[in-house]
Amino acid sequence: MDRIVLRLDPGRLKNSDTDLRYVLPDLICERAGGRLTDDGWSYEGDPPFMVMWLRTEDINAALPFVLDVVENVRVMENDLRQACVVAVQRDGGCEVMYPAGFVGRFDPWAS
């Protein structure tokens, strides 16, 4: 089973309320109609990013639901396009899927 990783930068959110760690995965999973399940969250890195994991058996079917929410839905007053990096985790590594042209290091476990 593969995982989708969402990394949010709280400094780029209008409302960085910690409830976002529950609201966002629940919203995405509901919209995905059973294609995704919540697989936990953590604060990781420096500065501390809010990281959420979603599990799926079919990345190709599930990823469009994640990207649709990030690009088109305000969650708790937040425009996620400015604060979110989405990656697919396979075989211990991550491939950034959003934003297009992402530059920089993506390691949700860095401390």
C-alpha positions as CSV (number, residue, x, y, z in Angstrom):
1,M,0.0,0.0,0.0
2,D,1.3,3.5,-0.9
3,R,1.0,6.7,1.1
4,I,0.3,10.3,0.1
5,V,2.1,12.8,2.3
6,L,0.7,16.3,2.8
7,R,3.2,18.8,4.4
8,L,1.7,22.1,5.5
9,D,3.8,25.2,6.5
10,P,1.8,26.7,9.4
11,G,3.5,30.1,8.7
12,R,1.8,30.3,5.4
13,L,-1.7,29.5,6.7
14,K,-4.3,32.1,7.7
15,N,-5.6,29.8,10.4
16,S,-3.0,27.3,11.6
17,D,-5.3,25.8,14.3
18,T,-4.1,22.3,15.1
19,D,-7.6,20.9,14.3
20,L,-6.5,21.2,10.7
21,R,-4.6,17.9,11.2
22,Y,-8.0,16.1,11.6
23,V,-10.3,18.2,9.4
24,L,-8.1,18.1,6.2
25,P,-7.6,14.3,6.1
26,D,-11.2,13.6,7.0
27,L,-12.4,15.9,4.2
28,I,-10.1,14.4,1.6
29,C,-11.0,10.8,2.6
30,E,-14.7,11.6,2.5
31,R,-14.4,13.1,-1.0
32,A,-12.3,10.1,-2.2
33,G,-15.1,7.7,-1.4
34,G,-13.0,5.0,0.3
35,R,-9.9,5.3,-1.9
36,L,-7.9,6.8,0.9
37,T,-7.6,6.3,4.7
38,D,-6.1,8.6,7.3
39,D,-2.7,7.2,8.3
40,G,-1.7,9.7,11.0
41,W,0.0,13.0,11.4
42,S,3.1,14.6,13.1
43,Y,5.0,17.8,13.4
44,E,8.3,17.3,11.6
45,G,11.3,19.4,10.4
46,D,12.6,22.8,11.0
47,P,10.6,24.9,11.0
48,P,8.0,22.4,12.3
49,F,5.7,21.5,9.5
50,M,2.3,19.8,10.0
51,V,2.6,16.5,8.2
52,M,-0.3,14.2,7.4
53,W,-0.2,10.7,5.8
54,L,-3.0,9.1,3.8
55,R,-2.9,5.5,2.7
56,T,-4.2,4.1,-0.6
57,E,-4.1,1.0,-2.7
58,D,-4.4,3.0,-5.9
59,I,-2.3,6.2,-6.1
60,N,-3.6,7.0,-9.6
61,A,-7.2,6.9,-8.5
62,A,-6.7,8.7,-5.1
63,L,-4.2,11.5,-6.0
64,P,-6.7,13.6,-8.0
65,F,-9.0,13.9,-4.9
66,V,-6.1,15.2,-2.8
67,L,-5.0,17.7,-5.4
68,D,-8.6,18.9,-6.0
69,V,-9.0,19.7,-2.3
70,V,-5.6,21.4,-2.1
71,E,-6.2,23.5,-5.2
72,N,-9.9,24.3,-4.9
73,V,-11.2,24.1,-1.3
74,R,-10.6,26.5,1.5
75,V,-10.2,24.5,4.7
76,M,-10.7,26.3,7.9
77,E,-10.2,29.6,6.0
78,N,-7.0,28.4,4.5
79,D,-5.9,28.6,0.9
80,L,-3.8,25.5,0.9
81,R,-2.1,26.3,-2.5
82,Q,0.3,28.6,-0.7
83,A,1.1,26.2,2.2
84,C,1.0,22.6,1.0
85,V,3.4,20.2,-0.6
86,V,2.0,16.9,-1.7
87,A,4.2,13.9,-2.2
88,V,3.8,10.2,-2.9
89,Q,5.7,7.9,-0.6
90,R,6.9,4.6,-2.1
91,D,9.7,2.3,-1.1
92,G,11.0,4.6,1.6
93,G,11.3,7.7,-0.7
94,C,9.0,10.5,-1.7
95,E,8.2,12.1,-5.0
96,V,6.7,15.6,-4.9
97,M,3.5,15.8,-7.0
98,Y,2.4,19.3,-6.0
99,P,3.2,22.1,-6.5
100,A,4.5,21.8,-10.0
101,G,8.1,22.8,-10.3
102,F,8.7,22.3,-6.5
103,V,12.3,23.3,-5.7
104,G,14.0,22.4,-2.5
105,R,14.3,19.5,-0.1
106,F,11.3,17.4,0.7
107,D,11.8,15.2,3.8
108,P,8.9,15.1,6.1
109,W,11.0,13.3,8.7
110,A,13.8,15.8,8.9
111,S,14.4,17.3,12.3
